[in-house]
C-alpha cells in the first residue's frame, strides 16, 4: 500500500489512466424510448422521405393557381379531405376543402387558408371529380362537400401552404449523426421516419458500496448513533446522470469479511466500483483493511473536501475509494470520476465556467478548495458552511467554486472558476 500526497491534477491523471479501459465501448440496439440520454453509435439515415407525400400545411381549400386569375373568385367545392384520407384528382377551376395534413389533390398546387375564404351558402350541383391512378374517388372521401361553393378572397402563389414531399428530409440523408445524445426532439424525428430501434454506445457498468456500521437504509428507524445512508444513493445517481449503467448499490458495515465478499460480487458484474468511507486514519477503516494488502494505493490529495483518496484493482476491475463524509464523496466523484465516465459514455465534457464573485471569501492556503456555490444571475455566490457533512447545504448548490491552492482571499467581483454540478 503506497501512500503520499498528490495534487488534484496528479490524482486526476492517475484515475484517468486506471479507468482508461472504460473508454473502449461496444454498441447495442435499444428501443426508441430507451434511447433517451444515450449516445448514437452510428449515423442514422432517413429510410423514407419526410413528409412522404404532398400535404396541406393549413385548414383551407386546395386549388390550382392557373385557374385563378382574379380575386375574389367563387369556386365549386368538389370534396372534403381530412388527414388520413387518400389522394383525389383535382379538377381545374374547382376547390377541395382540405384539413391540415391531408394529401394534396393531384393537380392542385396551392392551399388557400380558411381565413382568406368565404363559404357560399347555397347548393349548386357539381359533377363528380375524376380519380387518377392510385387515388381515391371523391365519393369515398367526402360526399358532403358536394353542392357547396367557396369564395377565394386572395390569390395564392403556387406552392402556398403546401408541404412538399421530402421538404423536411430526403430518403438516404443523415437524420442524426453518430455521437448525438438522444433527446426528446431526436426521438420525435426517429419515430417520424418509422424507426423503432437505434444503435447506441454501451454504458460503463458501475457498482457502488457505501461502508460504515453507522449506516442504515432510508425508511429505517434511527437508533442512537445511526444515520441514513446517503452516499450509496448519491453516488449511484451521480453515475447514472453521467452516462453509467448502475448495476448494484450495496452497503457494508465495518466487518472486513463482509465487505470483501460484497466487493468481490460488485467486481464480478461491474467495470468500475465506487466505495465511500473506510479510507481515513481511524481504527475501523474497512476499505483500507481489505484493499491495502491487495496493493491498493491510498493517498492524501491536496484538496478540501475530499482529501483521503484511494485506488485499487480487484480481479482486474478498478476501484475508486472515496471519503465517507457525504459532501466529500460527491465532490470526489465530480472531480475524479465524472470526466472519465462521461468520456466513456460518449457524453460531452462538462466545461468549467468563469464568473465574478458576489461576495468576498477566504480560502485555506495549501489546498485546492471546492466550495459549494450557486449561480446568481451572471455572478456566483458561495453557500455558507464548510463542513463536509452539510449535505442539505450541498443540495442548494448548482456549482462548485474551484479555488486554487495558492489563493487565500478573494474580493467581491473577482473572477473565479466554477464547475457546474
N, C-alpha and C positions, 0 to 999 in steps of 0.2 A: 504494500500500500504506500504509494508515493504521496508526499504532501507538498506544501509550499504555498506561495502567494502568487496570484496571477492578476493581470489587468483584465478588464471586461473584454477587451479586444482579443487578448490571447485565449481566454476561455471560449469565446465565441468561435474562434478558428478551430480550436480543439474539438468542440461539439460538432461543428460542421463537417470536419473530417470523419469523426466517429459515425455520423449519420449519413454520410455520402452514399452508402448503398441504397438508401431510400429513394434516391433520385432516378434510379433505373426502374421505370414503371412499365407495366403492360397495359392492355386495353380490354374493355369489356362492353358488350351491348347492354343497354338498360332501357326500360320503357320511358316514354317522354316525361311523365310526372316524376320519375325517379332521377331524371337528368338535371333537375333544378339544382343549381350551385355546383354542378360537375363541370369538368373541362373537356371540351370536344377533342377527341384523339385524331381526327382527320377532318378534312374539308367535307361539308355536307353540300351535295349538288342537287339542285331542284330537279325532281323527276318529272315534273309537269310544268306547263305554262301557268302563270298566275296573274290575272284571272284565266280560267280555262276557256272562257267564251266571252264575246262582247256582251256587255250588260249595262243596265241603266244605273247611273250614279244618283238619280233623283226620282221621286214620285212625280210623274208628269205624263207627257204624250210623246211617243216616238213618231218622227216624221222624216220625210226626205226633203232636204233643203232645196233641191232643184225645182220642186213643185210649188214652193212658196216664194212668190215674187214681191209680195207687199203684205203689210200688216196694218190693221187686223185682217185675218183670213179665217173663214169658218170652214171646218173640215168634218166630214163624217167620221165617226169613231167605229173602227172595224172590229176591235177586240179589246178585252181587258186581260193583261198579263200580270201574274204575281210571281214573286221569287219562287223558283222550283218548277215553274211551267216550262213546257217545251218551246222550241222556236217556231214562229209562224212566218209566212211570207207577207211582206209589205206591199200594198197596192199604192202606187203613186197618187198623190192628191188626197190621201186619207191620213188618219191618225190612229195610233194604237195607244189606248190608256195603259200605262206601264208603271209598275212599282219598283222601288229601289232593289237592285239585284236581279231583276227579271231579265231574261235574254232578249237582246235587241232583235226585232223582226228583220229577217233578211231583206235588204233593200232600203231600210231606214238608215239614216246617218247622223241623227241628232235627237236629243230629247229636249222638249220644252217643259220647264218646271211648271207645276200646278199653279204657282204664283203668277205666271205670265199667261194664264189662260182664263177663259170664262166659259163654263158649260152652257149649252143652249138647251133649254128645257122644252123640247118638242120631240116628236117621233117621226123621223124621216126614214123610210125603208132604205136599206142599203144591201148591196149584193154581198154574197159570201166572199171572203178572201180566198186567194188561190194558194194552196200549200205548195212548197217546193220540196225537193228531195230531202229526207231526214227531218222534215218539220212536222208540226202537229197542226191539223186543220183548226181553223179559228173556232168552229162549232164546239170543239172539245175543250177549248181553253176558257172562253168567257162569252157565252151566248148572250149574257145580259148587256154586253156592250152594243148590241145591235139597236139601230134606231136612234142612237144618240149622236149629237154633234158638239163640237167644241170650237170656240173662237180663240185663235192664237193671236195674242196682243203684241208680241215682239218677235221679230225674225231671229232664229238661231243661226249660229255659224256651224258649218259642217264639223262634226265631232263633238259638239257641245254636250256636256254631261254624259258622255259615252265612255265607259271603261273598256279599253281595247284589250283583246287577248294578249297576254304576256306583258302588259304595261307595268306590272309590278316586278315580275322576274320571268325570264325565259327558261324553258327546259334546258338543262345542261350547264347553266350558270351557277357559280358558287353562291349558295344561300347563306351559309355561315362558315367562316374559316376555322381551321384547326386552332385550338388554343382559346376559343371563345368560352367564357364562363357562362353557362346557360342560366339565363334569367327568364322571367315570365314572358317577356316580349319575344324571346327566342322560341320558347315553347309554342307560342301562337303561330309563328312563321312555319315551324316544323310541322305542326298539326295541319296548317292550311294546305300544305303540299301533300298531305296524306301519309306522312311518316309516323310510325308507331314506336320505333326504337332508334337510338343513335349510339355510336361508339364513343365511349368516354375513357379518359385516363383512369386507371385504378387508383384508389386512395391508399395512402400508407396506413397500415393497421397498427393501432395504438392500444396498449393496456395501461391501466392506472392502478396503483396501490398506494393508499394512504396508510401511514403507520402511527401507532400510539395507543396505549391501553386506555387512554382517557377518551377515545373517540367512540361515539355511538351513532347509529343511523338517525336521520331525521324521522320525526314521529315518535321517538322513544321518550320515555320519562327520564329526565336528567337526574341521576343520583348524584350525591355530593362528589365533586371532583371530576365529573364527566362533562363533555361538551359534544355538540353535534358535529359530525364530520362535514366540513365544507370543502376541504381540499380535493377529495375524490370527485365530487360533482363539478367543482370549479375547473379542475384540470381536464376532465372529460369534455366539458362544454367548450373549453378553450381549444382543445384539439379538434373537436368536430367543427367549430366555427372557422378553423383554418385548414379545412380540406381533408382531415383524417377520418378514418372509419374506426370508431371506438369499439374494440372487441370486448373488453371487460373492464369493470370498475370494481375493485376489491378493497378490503380494509383489513389490516392486521394489527394485532397487539404487539407487545414487546417480546414475545416468545420467538427465539431465533428459529426453531424448527418449523413453527407455523409460518413465519414469514418466508423462510427458504422454500417451503412447499408451494406457497402462493406465487412466489416469484418464478419458480420453475414452470408452473401452469401458465402464467402470463407469457413467459418467453416461448412457450410451445405454440402459441396461437398468434402472437403479435410480431411486428417488425421492429418495434421500439417500445420500451417500458418506461413510464414515468413513475417515480416514487416521491412521496413527501414525508418529511420527518426522519428522525433517526440518524442525522448526519452532523450533529453538533459535538460538544465536548463533555456531555453529561455521562451518567452511569448506565443509562438504558438506551443506547444508540443502536437499535437492532439492525438498521441498514448497514452501518459500519461493521458491526459484529459479523454479519453474514457475508458481505461483499469484500471486506478487507482482505481476508485470507484468500480470496479468489483473484486477487490482483487489481482490485478497484483502486481508483485514484481519487483521493479526497483533497480538496484544496480550499484555500481561502481566497475568494475573489475580492478585489478592492472595489466593492460596491455596497450600497446600502439602499434598501434592504436586499437580502439575498446573498450575503457573503459566503456561507458554507455551501459548497457545491461538490458533486461527485459524479464520476462516470465509471462504467464497468461494461463488461461483456459477459452475458450469461447464455451459454450454448450458442455463441456467436451472435446473439441478439443484443444490441446496445441498450444500456440502461442509463437514464439520467436521473440522478438523485437530487431532489430539491429540498430546501429547508421546510420545516413544518409550520412555521407561522404563516397564516393564510395569505397575507399581503406579500410576504417573501416568496411563497410558492408561485403566486400569479405573476409577480414581476420577473421571476426567474424564467418562467415559461415564455413571457413576452420577449425577453431579451435574447434567450439562447435557443429555444425550441421553435418558436413561431416562424422565424425566417426559413429554417430548413423544411419544416412541414409544408409551408406554402409553396416553396420551390418544388418539393416532391409531388404535391398535388397538381402542379401546373398553374397555381394561382399567382396573380401579380404580387410583387413585394409591397408591403405597407411602408410607404415612404415617410420619413420624418418631415415635420413642418417647422417653420421658424416664425415665432410670434413674439410680440412685446409683452413683458410682464405688467399686469395691472397694478401690483404692489411689489415692494421690495421684499427680499428674503435673504436669510443666511443659510449657508451650506457647510457641512463638515468637511474640512480640507483633508486631502489624502485619500478620499473615497469618492467614486463617481456616484452621484445621487440620482435616484429615480423616484421623484416625488409625485404623489397624486395631485392632479390638477384638472381643471375643466376649462373649455373654451368659453370666452366671454366676449361675444362679438368678434372683432378681429384680434383681440388680445387673449391672454391666458391668465388664470388666477389659481394660485396654489391652494389646496384644501388643507386647513389646519389639522395638526396632529401627525406626528412622525412615527408613532408606534406601528410595528408590523402586524399587530393583532387587530387593527382597526378596519375590519372588513366591511362594516357598514359605510364608513367614510370612503372606502375604495369603490363602493357601488355608485357613489355620486360623481366619480371621476370619468372623463372620457379621453384623457391623455395622461402620459407620464412626462413630467419635466425631466429632461436629461441634462444634469448639471455636471460639468467636467470636474475631475478630482482636484484640479489646482484652483478651483473657484471657491471663495468663502462668502462673498457678499455680492448681491445683485440689486441694482437700483430699479425703481419703477420706470417702465418704458424700455428697459434694456432687452435686447433681443435674445431669446433662448430657443434651444431646440426642443421640440416636443414629439413624443411618439404616440400616434393615435392608438387607442385601445380597441 
